[in-house]
Amino acid sequence: MPKFTPLIALALTAVSSHALAQCPAWLDTEKRMLHDKEMVDLCSLTDGKPVLIVNTASHCGFTPQFKELEALHQQYGPEGLVVIGFPSDDFFQEADDEAETAEVCYKNYGVTFTMVTPVSVRGSDADPIFAELARQGGAPKWNFYKYLVDADGQLVDYWSPRTAPSDSDITDAVQTVLK
């Protein structure tokens, strides 16, 4: 076993503490990518970046918002915004099959932002990410709730599906957290 001097041990502790401080506990998880075996480490994906988290559904009147979410990803992704979609059937409008969900996202709407496997977004079965978003602001009452989280994991604001991703309330908030 290597021998560490107190100075090296202190530096390693500082690095570990810094790394832990960068990732909020509620984002310290891996999720499987939609209709894929690949896993994504949300800490690595979101490290020091603002995140727009959206609960999505394939068969909802708001499903066309995928196009505007993709546009946000294309416009602000290069500046550091991470967009993550979480399909959910909590409102009974998600496809029963992941392949169908993937087709809606990737083929029908051209989504290139991160989409993970379906989760529950409300109630006692809520995924820990949505439980924390509910604690910080509010649980989604329908599909396509959009949650903007700053680089420190704090909820900046959230919007119902009636607020389109291209709405100036959202784009102004995104621009603010990117500064």
Contacts in CASP RR format, 6 or more apart in sequence:
PFRMAT RR
TARGET T0000
AUTHOR 0000-0000-0000
METHOD contacts of the structure
MODEL  1
MPKFTPLIALALTAVSSHALAQCPAWLDTEKRMLHDKEMVDLCSLTDGKP
VLIVNTASHCGFTPQFKELEALHQQYGPEGLVVIGFPSDDFFQEADDEAE
TAEVCYKNYGVTFTMVTPVSVRGSDADPIFAELARQGGAPKWNFYKYLVD
ADGQLVDYWSPRTAPSDSDITDAVQTVLK
4 12 0 8 1.000
22 43 0 8 1.000
22 47 0 8 1.000
22 48 0 8 1.000
23 43 0 8 1.000
23 46 0 8 1.000
23 47 0 8 1.000
24 132 0 8 1.000
24 152 0 8 1.000
24 153 0 8 1.000
26 128 0 8 1.000
26 129 0 8 1.000
26 131 0 8 1.000
26 132 0 8 1.000
26 153 0 8 1.000
27 42 0 8 1.000
27 43 0 8 1.000
27 46 0 8 1.000
27 51 0 8 1.000
27 129 0 8 1.000
27 153 0 8 1.000
28 42 0 8 1.000
28 43 0 8 1.000
29 41 0 8 1.000
29 42 0 8 1.000
29 43 0 8 1.000
29 128 0 8 1.000
29 129 0 8 1.000
30 39 0 8 1.000
30 40 0 8 1.000
30 41 0 8 1.000
30 42 0 8 1.000
31 39 0 8 1.000
31 40 0 8 1.000
31 42 0 8 1.000
31 116 0 8 1.000
31 117 0 8 1.000
32 38 0 8 1.000
32 39 0 8 1.000
32 40 0 8 1.000
32 116 0 8 1.000
32 117 0 8 1.000
33 39 0 8 1.000
33 40 0 8 1.000
33 114 0 8 1.000
33 115 0 8 1.000
33 116 0 8 1.000
33 117 0 8 1.000
34 87 0 8 1.000
34 98 0 8 1.000
34 101 0 8 1.000
34 102 0 8 1.000
34 105 0 8 1.000
34 115 0 8 1.000
34 116 0 8 1.000
34 117 0 8 1.000
35 98 0 8 1.000
35 99 0 8 1.000
35 101 0 8 1.000
35 102 0 8 1.000
40 114 0 8 1.000
40 116 0 8 1.000
42 84 0 8 1.000
42 129 0 8 1.000
45 82 0 8 1.000
45 84 0 8 1.000
45 114 0 8 1.000
46 82 0 8 1.000
46 84 0 8 1.000
48 151 0 8 1.000
48 152 0 8 1.000
49 80 0 8 1.000
49 81 0 8 1.000
49 82 0 8 1.000
49 151 0 8 1.000
50 80 0 8 1.000
50 81 0 8 1.000
50 82 0 8 1.000
50 148 0 8 1.000
50 149 0 8 1.000
50 150 0 8 1.000
50 151 0 8 1.000
50 156 0 8 1.000
50 174 0 8 1.000
50 177 0 8 1.000
50 178 0 8 1.000
51 81 0 8 1.000
51 82 0 8 1.000
51 83 0 8 1.000
51 84 0 8 1.000
51 148 0 8 1.000
51 149 0 8 1.000
51 153 0 8 1.000
52 69 0 8 1.000
52 72 0 8 1.000
52 81 0 8 1.000
52 82 0 8 1.000
52 83 0 8 1.000
52 84 0 8 1.000
52 146 0 8 1.000
52 147 0 8 1.000
52 148 0 8 1.000
52 149 0 8 1.000
52 170 0 8 1.000
52 174 0 8 1.000
53 84 0 8 1.000
53 85 0 8 1.000
53 86 0 8 1.000
53 129 0 8 1.000
53 133 0 8 1.000
53 146 0 8 1.000
53 147 0 8 1.000
53 149 0 8 1.000
54 69 0 8 1.000
54 83 0 8 1.000
54 84 0 8 1.000
54 85 0 8 1.000
54 86 0 8 1.000
54 144 0 8 1.000
54 145 0 8 1.000
54 146 0 8 1.000
54 147 0 8 1.000
55 85 0 8 1.000
55 86 0 8 1.000
55 87 0 8 1.000
55 88 0 8 1.000
55 90 0 8 1.000
55 121 0 8 1.000
55 130 0 8 1.000
55 140 0 8 1.000
55 143 0 8 1.000
55 144 0 8 1.000
55 145 0 8 1.000
56 63 0 8 1.000
56 66 0 8 1.000
56 85 0 8 1.000
56 86 0 8 1.000
56 87 0 8 1.000
56 88 0 8 1.000
56 94 0 8 1.000
56 105 0 8 1.000
56 115 0 8 1.000
56 143 0 8 1.000
56 144 0 8 1.000
57 63 0 8 1.000
57 87 0 8 1.000
57 88 0 8 1.000
57 89 0 8 1.000
57 91 0 8 1.000
57 93 0 8 1.000
57 94 0 8 1.000
57 143 0 8 1.000
57 144 0 8 1.000
58 87 0 8 1.000
58 93 0 8 1.000
58 94 0 8 1.000
58 95 0 8 1.000
58 100 0 8 1.000
58 101 0 8 1.000
58 104 0 8 1.000
58 105 0 8 1.000
59 93 0 8 1.000
59 94 0 8 1.000
59 95 0 8 1.000
59 104 0 8 1.000
60 91 0 8 1.000
60 93 0 8 1.000
60 143 0 8 1.000
60 144 0 8 1.000
60 161 0 8 1.000
61 93 0 8 1.000
62 142 0 8 1.000
62 143 0 8 1.000
62 144 0 8 1.000
62 161 0 8 1.000
63 104 0 8 1.000
63 109 0 8 1.000
63 143 0 8 1.000
63 144 0 8 1.000
64 109 0 8 1.000
65 144 0 8 1.000
65 161 0 8 1.000
65 164 0 8 1.000
65 165 0 8 1.000
66 104 0 8 1.000
66 105 0 8 1.000
66 108 0 8 1.000
66 109 0 8 1.000
66 110 0 8 1.000
66 111 0 8 1.000
67 109 0 8 1.000
67 110 0 8 1.000
68 164 0 8 1.000
68 165 0 8 1.000
68 166 0 8 1.000
69 83 0 8 1.000
69 85 0 8 1.000
69 111 0 8 1.000
69 113 0 8 1.000
69 165 0 8 1.000
70 109 0 8 1.000
70 110 0 8 1.000
70 111 0 8 1.000
70 112 0 8 1.000
70 113 0 8 1.000
71 165 0 8 1.000
71 166 0 8 1.000
72 81 0 8 1.000
72 83 0 8 1.000
72 165 0 8 1.000
72 166 0 8 1.000
72 170 0 8 1.000
72 171 0 8 1.000
72 174 0 8 1.000
73 81 0 8 1.000
73 83 0 8 1.000
73 112 0 8 1.000
73 113 0 8 1.000
74 112 0 8 1.000
76 174 0 8 1.000
76 175 0 8 1.000
76 178 0 8 1.000
77 83 0 8 1.000
79 178 0 8 1.000
80 178 0 8 1.000
81 174 0 8 1.000
81 177 0 8 1.000
81 178 0 8 1.000
82 113 0 8 1.000
82 114 0 8 1.000
83 113 0 8 1.000
83 114 0 8 1.000
84 113 0 8 1.000
84 114 0 8 1.000
84 115 0 8 1.000
84 116 0 8 1.000
85 113 0 8 1.000
85 114 0 8 1.000
85 115 0 8 1.000
85 116 0 8 1.000
86 116 0 8 1.000
86 118 0 8 1.000
86 119 0 8 1.000
86 121 0 8 1.000
86 127 0 8 1.000
86 129 0 8 1.000
86 130 0 8 1.000
87 94 0 8 1.000
87 101 0 8 1.000
87 105 0 8 1.000
87 115 0 8 1.000
87 116 0 8 1.000
87 117 0 8 1.000
87 118 0 8 1.000
87 119 0 8 1.000
88 94 0 8 1.000
88 118 0 8 1.000
88 119 0 8 1.000
88 120 0 8 1.000
88 121 0 8 1.000
88 140 0 8 1.000
88 143 0 8 1.000
89 96 0 8 1.000
89 118 0 8 1.000
90 120 0 8 1.000
90 121 0 8 1.000
90 122 0 8 1.000
90 140 0 8 1.000
91 142 0 8 1.000
91 143 0 8 1.000
93 143 0 8 1.000
94 101 0 8 1.000
94 118 0 8 1.000
95 101 0 8 1.000
95 104 0 8 1.000
98 117 0 8 1.000
98 118 0 8 1.000
101 118 0 8 1.000
102 115 0 8 1.000
105 111 0 8 1.000
105 115 0 8 1.000
106 115 0 8 1.000
119 126 0 8 1.000
119 127 0 8 1.000
119 129 0 8 1.000
119 130 0 8 1.000
120 126 0 8 1.000
120 127 0 8 1.000
120 130 0 8 1.000
121 127 0 8 1.000
121 130 0 8 1.000
121 139 0 8 1.000
121 140 0 8 1.000
121 145 0 8 1.000
122 130 0 8 1.000
122 134 0 8 1.000
122 139 0 8 1.000
122 140 0 8 1.000
122 141 0 8 1.000
123 139 0 8 1.000
126 134 0 8 1.000
126 139 0 8 1.000
130 139 0 8 1.000
130 140 0 8 1.000
133 139 0 8 1.000
133 147 0 8 1.000
133 149 0 8 1.000
133 155 0 8 1.000
133 158 0 8 1.000
136 154 0 8 1.000
136 155 0 8 1.000
137 155 0 8 1.000
137 158 0 8 1.000
138 158 0 8 1.000
141 160 0 8 1.000
142 160 0 8 1.000
142 161 0 8 1.000
143 161 0 8 1.000
144 161 0 8 1.000
145 158 0 8 1.000
145 159 0 8 1.000
145 160 0 8 1.000
145 161 0 8 1.000
146 158 0 8 1.000
146 159 0 8 1.000
146 163 0 8 1.000
146 165 0 8 1.000
146 170 0 8 1.000
147 155 0 8 1.000
147 158 0 8 1.000
148 155 0 8 1.000
148 156 0 8 1.000
148 157 0 8 1.000
148 158 0 8 1.000
148 170 0 8 1.000
148 173 0 8 1.000
148 174 0 8 1.000
148 177 0 8 1.000
149 155 0 8 1.000
149 156 0 8 1.000
150 156 0 8 1.000
150 177 0 8 1.000
151 177 0 8 1.000
156 173 0 8 1.000
156 176 0 8 1.000
156 177 0 8 1.000
157 169 0 8 1.000
157 173 0 8 1.000
159 167 0 8 1.000
159 169 0 8 1.000
159 170 0 8 1.000
163 169 0 8 1.000
163 170 0 8 1.000
164 170 0 8 1.000
END
